[in-house]
Amino acid sequence: MKLSGRAMRLTIHIGEDDIWHHKPLYHEIVRRARQAGLAGASVFRGVEGYGASSLIHTTRFLSMSEDLPVAIVIVDHEERLREFLPELDELISEGLVTLEEVEVIRYAGRPSGEEPVE
């Protein structure tokens, strides 16, 4: 699939400790995005943040918080992301989900059969 020009960015804000069937929720979201054939997904771990509860979660030394903020970012065509939203309704009980229009400048995948660089 080639992705260029107008697209949408789906961003899901959850906590690092959010779980789905004894595994990290972010892992299940990425797995389902891949299964749905979406262009790609990345998970970003925050160093500090707060949400609806206003409780600050941080990596600072001596902090009691371990449930750091996590953002899962997926970019694809709008209709494909909107088709994926019901999956999130099933998975997310607390969090924030946003959709923003973006312009894709370059989207280049690895040639078929090429192994990822570690």
Backbone as JSON Lines, residues from 0, in Angstrom:
{"i":0,"aa":"M","n":[0.84,-1.18,0.0],"ca":[0.0,0.0,0.0],"c":[0.88,1.24,0.0]}
{"i":1,"aa":"K","n":[0.53,2.19,-0.83],"ca":[1.25,3.45,-0.87],"c":[0.41,4.5,-0.17]}
{"i":2,"aa":"L","n":[1.03,5.26,0.71],"ca":[0.34,6.28,1.46],"c":[1.05,7.6,1.2]}
{"i":3,"aa":"S","n":[0.32,8.56,0.64],"ca":[0.88,9.89,0.42],"c":[-0.25,10.89,0.36]}
{"i":4,"aa":"G","n":[0.1,12.16,0.53],"ca":[-0.89,13.22,0.49],"c":[-1.71,13.27,1.77]}
{"i":5,"aa":"R","n":[-2.99,13.57,1.62],"ca":[-3.88,13.71,2.79],"c":[-4.11,12.36,3.44]}
{"i":6,"aa":"A","n":[-4.01,12.35,4.76],"ca":[-4.25,11.15,5.55],"c":[-4.73,11.6,6.93]}
{"i":7,"aa":"M","n":[-4.91,10.64,7.81],"ca":[-5.33,10.95,9.18],"c":[-4.36,10.3,10.15]}
{"i":8,"aa":"R","n":[-4.2,10.96,11.31],"ca":[-3.4,10.41,12.39],"c":[-4.34,10.09,13.54]}
{"i":9,"aa":"L","n":[-4.35,8.85,13.94],"ca":[-5.12,8.38,15.1],"c":[-4.14,8.28,16.25]}
{"i":10,"aa":"T","n":[-4.42,8.98,17.34],"ca":[-3.56,8.93,18.51],"c":[-4.39,8.45,19.69]}
{"i":11,"aa":"I","n":[-3.87,7.45,20.37],"ca":[-4.55,6.85,21.51],"c":[-3.68,7.08,22.74]}
{"i":12,"aa":"H","n":[-4.22,7.77,23.73],"ca":[-3.5,8.07,24.98],"c":[-4.06,7.16,26.07]}
{"i":13,"aa":"I","n":[-3.19,6.31,26.61],"ca":[-3.58,5.39,27.68],"c":[-2.46,5.35,28.71]}
{"i":14,"aa":"G","n":[-2.61,4.53,29.73],"ca":[-1.56,4.34,30.72],"c":[-0.74,3.1,30.4]}
{"i":15,"aa":"E","n":[0.52,3.16,30.75],"ca":[1.42,2.04,30.5],"c":[0.95,0.76,31.2]}
{"i":16,"aa":"D","n":[0.3,0.89,32.34],"ca":[-0.15,-0.27,33.1],"c":[-1.52,-0.79,32.67]}
{"i":17,"aa":"D","n":[-2.15,-0.18,31.67],"ca":[-3.45,-0.67,31.19],"c":[-3.25,-2.04,30.54]}
{"i":18,"aa":"I","n":[-4.12,-2.97,30.9],"ca":[-3.95,-4.38,30.53],"c":[-5.15,-4.87,29.72]}
{"i":19,"aa":"W","n":[-4.89,-5.79,28.79],"ca":[-5.93,-6.51,28.05],"c":[-5.56,-7.99,28.1]}
{"i":20,"aa":"H","n":[-6.35,-8.77,28.8],"ca":[-6.11,-10.22,28.93],"c":[-4.67,-10.52,29.35]}
{"i":21,"aa":"H","n":[-4.23,-9.89,30.44],"ca":[-2.93,-10.13,31.07],"c":[-1.73,-9.65,30.24]}
{"i":22,"aa":"K","n":[-1.95,-8.85,29.22],"ca":[-0.87,-8.28,28.41],"c":[-1.08,-6.78,28.31]}
{"i":23,"aa":"P","n":[-0.01,-6.03,28.0],"ca":[-0.17,-4.57,27.87],"c":[-1.21,-4.21,26.8]}
{"i":24,"aa":"L","n":[-2.09,-3.27,27.13],"ca":[-3.12,-2.84,26.2],"c":[-2.52,-2.28,24.92]}
{"i":25,"aa":"Y","n":[-1.42,-1.53,25.03],"ca":[-0.8,-0.97,23.83],"c":[-0.37,-2.08,22.86]}
{"i":26,"aa":"H","n":[0.07,-3.21,23.4],"ca":[0.47,-4.35,22.55],"c":[-0.73,-4.88,21.77]}
{"i":27,"aa":"E","n":[-1.87,-4.98,22.42],"ca":[-3.08,-5.49,21.75],"c":[-3.56,-4.51,20.68]}
{"i":28,"aa":"I","n":[-3.47,-3.22,20.95],"ca":[-3.87,-2.22,19.96],"c":[-2.99,-2.31,18.72]}
{"i":29,"aa":"V","n":[-1.68,-2.41,18.91],"ca":[-0.75,-2.54,17.78],"c":[-1.03,-3.83,17.01]}
{"i":30,"aa":"R","n":[-1.26,-4.92,17.74],"ca":[-1.55,-6.2,17.09],"c":[-2.8,-6.11,16.22]}
{"i":31,"aa":"R","n":[-3.84,-5.49,16.74],"ca":[-5.08,-5.36,15.98],"c":[-4.93,-4.4,14.8]}
{"i":32,"aa":"A","n":[-4.14,-3.35,14.97],"ca":[-3.89,-2.43,13.86],"c":[-3.19,-3.16,12.72]}
{"i":33,"aa":"R","n":[-2.23,-3.98,13.07],"ca":[-1.52,-4.78,12.05],"c":[-2.47,-5.76,11.38]}
{"i":34,"aa":"Q","n":[-3.28,-6.42,12.19],"ca":[-4.25,-7.38,11.67],"c":[-5.25,-6.7,10.72]}
{"i":35,"aa":"A","n":[-5.58,-5.45,11.01],"ca":[-6.51,-4.69,10.18],"c":[-5.85,-4.17,8.91]}
{"i":36,"aa":"G","n":[-4.53,-4.35,8.79],"ca":[-3.82,-3.9,7.6],"c":[-3.54,-2.42,7.55]}
{"i":37,"aa":"L","n":[-3.55,-1.76,8.7],"ca":[-3.26,-0.33,8.73],"c":[-1.78,-0.1,8.4]}
{"i":38,"aa":"A","n":[-1.47,1.09,7.9],"ca":[-0.14,1.38,7.37],"c":[0.97,1.18,8.39]}
{"i":39,"aa":"G","n":[0.73,1.47,9.65],"ca":[1.76,1.31,10.67],"c":[1.31,1.88,11.99]}
{"i":40,"aa":"A","n":[1.94,1.45,13.05],"ca":[1.62,1.93,14.39],"c":[2.9,2.04,15.2]}
{"i":41,"aa":"S","n":[3.0,3.07,16.02],"ca":[4.14,3.25,16.91],"c":[3.64,3.56,18.3]}
{"i":42,"aa":"V","n":[4.36,3.08,19.3],"ca":[4.02,3.33,20.7],"c":[5.1,4.22,21.29]}
{"i":43,"aa":"F","n":[4.68,5.29,21.95],"ca":[5.59,6.23,22.58],"c":[5.3,6.28,24.07]}
{"i":44,"aa":"R","n":[6.35,6.13,24.87],"ca":[6.22,6.16,26.33],"c":[6.58,7.55,26.82]}
{"i":45,"aa":"G","n":[5.68,8.15,27.57],"ca":[5.92,9.48,28.09],"c":[6.74,9.46,29.37]}
{"i":46,"aa":"V","n":[7.39,10.56,29.67],"ca":[8.16,10.66,30.91],"c":[7.35,11.33,32.02]}
{"i":47,"aa":"E","n":[6.28,12.03,31.62],"ca":[5.43,12.66,32.62],"c":[4.13,13.07,31.95]}
{"i":48,"aa":"G","n":[3.05,13.05,32.71],"ca":[1.77,13.49,32.17],"c":[0.64,13.27,33.15]}
{"i":49,"aa":"Y","n":[-0.54,13.76,32.78],"ca":[-1.75,13.51,33.57],"c":[-2.93,13.49,32.63]}
{"i":50,"aa":"G","n":[-4.0,12.89,33.09],"ca":[-5.21,12.79,32.28],"c":[-6.4,13.29,33.04]}
{"i":51,"aa":"A","n":[-7.55,12.67,32.8],"ca":[-8.81,13.11,33.38],"c":[-8.78,13.11,34.91]}
{"i":52,"aa":"S","n":[-8.0,12.23,35.51],"ca":[-7.93,12.16,36.98],"c":[-7.11,13.29,37.59]}
{"i":53,"aa":"S","n":[-6.32,13.98,36.78],"ca":[-5.4,15.04,37.2],"c":[-4.26,14.53,38.07]}
{"i":54,"aa":"L","n":[-4.09,13.22,38.18],"ca":[-2.98,12.63,38.92],"c":[-1.77,12.63,38.0]}
{"i":55,"aa":"I","n":[-0.65,13.21,38.46],"ca":[0.56,13.3,37.64],"c":[1.33,11.98,37.72]}
{"i":56,"aa":"H","n":[1.67,11.44,36.57],"ca":[2.5,10.24,36.45],"c":[3.85,10.69,35.91]}
{"i":57,"aa":"T","n":[4.93,10.24,36.53],"ca":[6.25,10.73,36.15],"c":[7.33,9.68,36.34]}
{"i":58,"aa":"T","n":[8.46,9.85,35.65],"ca":[9.61,8.97,35.81],"c":[10.6,9.53,36.81]}
{"i":59,"aa":"R","n":[10.3,10.7,37.37],"ca":[11.25,11.32,38.3],"c":[11.57,10.4,39.47]}
{"i":60,"aa":"F","n":[12.82,10.44,39.89],"ca":[13.29,9.63,41.01],"c":[12.43,9.86,42.24]}
{"i":61,"aa":"L","n":[12.17,8.83,42.98],"ca":[11.36,8.83,44.19],"c":[9.87,9.01,43.92]}
{"i":62,"aa":"S","n":[9.47,9.02,42.66],"ca":[8.05,9.11,42.36],"c":[7.38,7.78,42.65]}
{"i":63,"aa":"M","n":[6.17,7.82,43.13],"ca":[5.43,6.59,43.4],"c":[4.74,6.07,42.14]}
{"i":64,"aa":"S","n":[4.71,6.85,41.09],"ca":[3.98,6.48,39.9],"c":[4.8,5.55,39.01]}
{"i":65,"aa":"E","n":[4.16,4.51,38.54],"ca":[4.76,3.64,37.54],"c":[3.91,3.6,36.29]}
{"i":66,"aa":"D","n":[2.67,4.05,36.39],"ca":[1.73,4.01,35.28],"c":[1.96,5.22,34.38]}
{"i":67,"aa":"L","n":[3.04,5.17,33.6],"ca":[3.41,6.32,32.76],"c":[2.48,6.45,31.57]}
{"i":68,"aa":"P","n":[2.38,7.67,31.0],"ca":[1.54,7.86,29.83],"c":[2.14,7.17,28.61]}
{"i":69,"aa":"V","n":[1.27,6.61,27.78],"ca":[1.65,5.95,26.54],"c":[0.77,6.51,25.44]}
{"i":70,"aa":"A","n":[1.37,6.79,24.28],"ca":[0.61,7.22,23.1],"c":[0.88,6.23,21.98]}
{"i":71,"aa":"I","n":[-0.18,5.73,21.38],"ca":[-0.08,4.88,20.21],"c":[-0.5,5.73,19.03]}
{"i":72,"aa":"V","n":[0.36,5.85,18.02],"ca":[0.09,6.69,16.86],"c":[-0.01,5.81,15.62]}
{"i":73,"aa":"I","n":[-1.12,5.98,14.9],"ca":[-1.36,5.22,13.67],"c":[-1.74,6.23,12.59]}
{"i":74,"aa":"V","n":[-1.08,6.14,11.42],"ca":[-1.41,7.03,10.3],"c":[-1.87,6.17,9.14]}
{"i":75,"aa":"D","n":[-3.01,6.54,8.56],"ca":[-3.57,5.83,7.41],"c":[-4.65,6.72,6.8]}
{"i":76,"aa":"H","n":[-5.33,6.2,5.79],"ca":[-6.44,6.93,5.19],"c":[-7.6,7.0,6.18]}
{"i":77,"aa":"E","n":[-8.35,8.1,6.12],"ca":[-9.42,8.35,7.08],"c":[-10.4,7.19,7.18]}
{"i":78,"aa":"E","n":[-10.88,6.68,6.05],"ca":[-11.9,5.63,6.09],"c":[-11.38,4.36,6.78]}
{"i":79,"aa":"R","n":[-10.11,4.05,6.58],"ca":[-9.53,2.86,7.22],"c":[-9.44,3.04,8.73]}
{"i":80,"aa":"L","n":[-9.06,4.24,9.18],"ca":[-8.98,4.5,10.62],"c":[-10.37,4.52,11.25]}
{"i":81,"aa":"R","n":[-11.34,5.09,10.57],"ca":[-12.71,5.11,11.11],"c":[-13.28,3.69,11.22]}
{"i":82,"aa":"E","n":[-12.9,2.82,10.29],"ca":[-13.33,1.41,10.37],"c":[-12.69,0.72,11.57]}
{"i":83,"aa":"F","n":[-11.53,1.19,12.0],"ca":[-10.79,0.6,13.12],"c":[-11.33,1.06,14.48]}
{"i":84,"aa":"L","n":[-12.02,2.18,14.54],"ca":[-12.47,2.75,15.81],"c":[-13.3,1.8,16.67]}
{"i":85,"aa":"P","n":[-14.19,0.97,16.11],"ca":[-14.93,0.03,16.96],"c":[-14.03,-0.94,17.73]}
{"i":86,"aa":"E","n":[-12.87,-1.26,17.18],"ca":[-11.91,-2.1,17.91],"c":[-11.49,-1.4,19.2]}
{"i":87,"aa":"L","n":[-11.27,-0.09,19.12],"ca":[-10.86,0.67,20.29],"c":[-11.97,0.76,21.32]}
{"i":88,"aa":"D","n":[-13.22,0.86,20.85],"ca":[-14.35,0.88,21.78],"c":[-14.36,-0.37,22.64]}
{"i":89,"aa":"E","n":[-14.0,-1.48,22.06],"ca":[-13.96,-2.75,22.79],"c":[-12.81,-2.78,23.8]}
{"i":90,"aa":"L","n":[-11.69,-2.17,23.46],"ca":[-10.47,-2.3,24.26],"c":[-10.29,-1.24,25.34]}
{"i":91,"aa":"I","n":[-10.71,-0.01,25.08],"ca":[-10.35,1.11,25.95],"c":[-11.51,1.52,26.84]}
{"i":92,"aa":"S","n":[-11.28,1.41,28.16],"ca":[-12.3,1.88,29.11],"c":[-11.95,3.28,29.62]}
{"i":93,"aa":"E","n":[-10.65,3.6,29.69],"ca":[-10.19,4.92,30.09],"c":[-9.1,5.36,29.14]}
{"i":94,"aa":"G","n":[-9.15,6.59,28.69],"ca":[-8.12,7.1,27.8],"c":[-8.68,8.19,26.9]}
{"i":95,"aa":"L","n":[-7.86,8.64,25.99],"ca":[-8.24,9.68,25.05],"c":[-7.86,9.22,23.65]}
{"i":96,"aa":"V","n":[-8.79,9.35,22.72],"ca":[-8.54,8.98,21.32],"c":[-8.81,10.21,20.48]}
{"i":97,"aa":"T","n":[-7.84,10.58,19.62],"ca":[-8.01,11.74,18.75],"c":[-7.72,11.35,17.3]}
{"i":98,"aa":"L","n":[-8.35,12.08,16.4],"ca":[-8.11,11.95,14.96],"c":[-7.77,13.33,14.42]}
{"i":99,"aa":"E","n":[-6.65,13.43,13.72],"ca":[-6.24,14.71,13.13],"c":[-5.85,14.49,11.68]}
{"i":100,"aa":"E","n":[-6.18,15.46,10.85],"ca":[-5.76,15.4,9.46],"c":[-4.27,15.71,9.38]}
{"i":101,"aa":"V","n":[-3.56,14.94,8.55],"ca":[-2.13,15.15,8.34],"c":[-1.83,15.05,6.85]}
{"i":102,"aa":"E","n":[-0.66,15.51,6.48],"ca":[-0.18,15.35,5.11],"c":[1.03,14.43,5.15]}
{"i":103,"aa":"V","n":[0.97,13.33,4.44],"ca":[2.09,12.39,4.39],"c":[3.04,12.87,3.3]}
{"i":104,"aa":"I","n":[4.27,13.12,3.66],"ca":[5.29,13.58,2.73],"c":[6.02,12.39,2.11]}
{"i":105,"aa":"R","n":[6.34,11.43,2.96],"ca":[7.07,10.25,2.48],"c":[6.69,9.04,3.3]}
{"i":106,"aa":"Y","n":[6.4,7.95,2.64],"ca":[6.09,6.69,3.3],"c":[6.81,5.61,2.51]}
{"i":107,"aa":"A","n":[7.87,5.09,3.08],"ca":[8.68,4.1,2.36],"c":[8.88,2.89,3.25]}
{"i":108,"aa":"G","n":[8.48,1.75,2.76],"ca":[8.68,0.52,3.5],"c":[9.95,-0.18,3.06]}
{"i":109,"aa":"R","n":[10.29,-1.21,3.78],"ca":[11.43,-2.05,3.47],"c":[11.07,-2.94,2.3]}
{"i":110,"aa":"P","n":[11.97,-3.17,1.36],"ca":[11.67,-4.09,0.25],"c":[11.3,-5.48,0.79]}
{"i":111,"aa":"S","n":[10.39,-6.16,0.1],"ca":[9.95,-7.49,0.53],"c":[11.12,-8.42,0.74]}
{"i":112,"aa":"G","n":[11.06,-9.16,1.84],"ca":[12.09,-10.13,2.15],"c":[13.29,-9.59,2.88]}
{"i":113,"aa":"E","n":[13.43,-8.27,2.94],"ca":[14.57,-7.67,3.63],"c":[14.32,-7.72,5.13]}
{"i":114,"aa":"E","n":[15.31,-8.15,5.87],"ca":[15.19,-8.25,7.33],"c":[15.37,-6.89,7.98]}
{"i":115,"aa":"P","n":[14.66,-6.66,9.08],"ca":[14.83,-5.38,9.79],"c":[16.23,-5.29,10.4]}
{"i":116,"aa":"V","n":[16.7,-4.06,10.52],"ca":[18.0,-3.8,11.14],"c":[17.78,-3.71,12.65]}
{"i":117,"aa":"E","n":[18.58,-4.42,13.42],"ca":[18.43,-4.39,14.89],"c":[19.53,-3.62,15.53]}
